[in-house]
Amino acid sequence: MKAAFDRTDKQEITHLKAELPLLRTMVDDLRKLHRSLWFSTLKPFGWEIIDIRYGGVLSRLETAEFRLQQWLDGSITCIEELQEARLYFDAPWKMPEGALGRNSYHRIVTAGGFSS
């Protein structure tokens, strides 16, 4: 999406926007399957965090569709979110050898920083 926006490729953006409803359906199906698996094998505690994250993904996909439509119909001249430099998904440092991951959600959930 970012690359198509950078090229001002409205045809590609239109195609990508058309894929977003299906993607939302697929994410919601995944959420429901994940929830069934979770509650069949684990205690309920912790699911609320996963639930919030799925909800955030679904909401962001709907907003992406809305913002793309605004740009395509000319009601906005740019999509500021797509003009920003991309943030590293795993933070600006190299993953330590053998690490399974880290939680840098607070760094990537917004281009604006969370204050401590």
C-alpha positions as CSV (number, residue, x, y, z in Angstrom):
1,M,0.0,0.0,0.0
2,K,2.8,2.4,0.9
3,A,4.7,1.7,-2.3
4,A,1.5,2.2,-4.4
5,F,0.8,5.4,-2.5
6,D,4.3,6.7,-3.0
7,R,3.9,6.1,-6.8
8,T,0.4,7.8,-6.7
9,D,-0.9,4.6,-8.3
10,K,-4.6,5.1,-7.8
11,Q,-5.5,1.9,-9.7
12,E,-3.3,-0.2,-7.4
13,I,-4.7,1.6,-4.3
14,T,-8.3,0.9,-5.6
15,H,-7.4,-2.8,-6.0
16,L,-5.8,-2.9,-2.5
17,K,-8.8,-1.1,-0.9
18,A,-11.1,-3.7,-2.4
19,E,-9.2,-6.4,-0.7
20,L,-9.6,-4.9,2.8
21,P,-13.2,-6.2,3.5
22,L,-12.1,-9.7,2.8
23,L,-9.0,-9.2,5.0
24,R,-11.2,-8.0,7.8
25,T,-13.3,-11.1,7.5
26,M,-10.3,-13.3,7.5
27,V,-8.8,-11.6,10.6
28,D,-12.1,-12.0,12.4
29,D,-12.3,-15.7,11.5
30,L,-8.8,-16.1,12.8
31,R,-9.8,-14.3,16.0
32,K,-12.7,-16.6,16.5
33,L,-10.6,-19.7,15.9
34,H,-7.9,-18.5,18.1
35,R,-10.4,-17.7,20.9
36,S,-11.9,-21.3,20.6
37,L,-8.4,-22.8,20.9
38,W,-7.4,-20.5,23.7
39,F,-10.5,-21.3,25.9
40,S,-10.3,-25.0,25.1
41,T,-6.7,-25.3,26.3
42,L,-5.9,-22.3,28.6
43,K,-7.3,-20.3,31.5
44,P,-9.2,-17.2,30.4
45,F,-6.7,-14.8,31.8
46,G,-4.6,-13.1,29.2
47,W,-7.2,-13.4,26.4
48,E,-8.4,-9.9,27.1
49,I,-5.1,-8.6,25.8
50,I,-5.2,-10.7,22.6
51,D,-8.9,-9.7,22.2
52,I,-7.9,-6.0,22.4
53,R,-5.2,-6.5,19.8
54,Y,-7.5,-8.3,17.3
55,G,-10.0,-5.5,17.9
56,G,-7.3,-2.9,17.1
57,V,-6.4,-4.7,13.9
58,L,-10.0,-4.9,12.8
59,S,-10.6,-1.2,13.5
60,R,-7.3,-0.1,11.8
61,L,-8.3,-2.1,8.7
62,E,-11.7,-0.3,8.6
63,T,-10.0,3.1,9.1
64,A,-7.5,2.3,6.3
65,E,-10.4,1.6,3.9
66,F,-12.0,4.9,5.0
67,R,-8.7,6.9,4.5
68,L,-8.0,5.3,1.1
69,Q,-11.5,6.2,0.0
70,Q,-11.1,9.8,1.1
71,W,-7.9,10.0,-1.0
72,L,-9.4,8.3,-4.0
73,D,-12.5,10.5,-4.1
74,G,-10.3,13.6,-3.7
75,S,-11.7,14.8,-0.3
76,I,-8.1,14.7,1.0
77,T,-5.0,15.4,-1.0
78,C,-2.6,13.1,0.9
79,I,-2.7,10.3,3.4
80,E,-0.3,11.6,6.1
81,E,0.0,8.2,7.7
82,L,1.4,6.8,4.5
83,Q,3.9,9.7,4.0
84,E,5.6,9.0,7.3
85,A,8.8,6.9,7.5
86,R,8.1,3.3,8.4
87,L,8.9,2.2,12.0
88,Y,10.9,-1.0,12.6
89,F,8.5,-3.6,13.8
90,D,11.0,-5.0,16.3
91,A,12.6,-1.7,17.5
92,P,15.7,-0.1,16.3
93,W,18.1,-2.7,17.8
94,K,19.1,-6.1,16.6
95,M,17.4,-9.1,18.1
96,P,19.8,-10.9,20.5
97,E,20.9,-14.4,19.4
98,G,18.4,-17.0,20.5
99,A,15.7,-14.5,21.4
100,L,12.1,-15.5,20.7
101,G,10.8,-12.0,20.4
102,R,10.1,-8.8,22.3
103,N,7.2,-6.7,23.0
104,S,7.7,-3.4,21.3
105,Y,4.0,-2.7,20.7
106,H,4.3,0.6,22.5
107,R,6.8,1.7,19.8
108,I,4.8,0.6,16.7
109,V,1.2,1.2,17.6
110,T,1.5,4.9,16.8
111,A,3.8,7.3,15.0
112,G,3.3,9.5,18.0
113,G,5.3,8.3,21.0
114,F,3.8,7.1,24.2
115,S,5.2,9.0,27.2
116,S,6.3,7.2,30.2
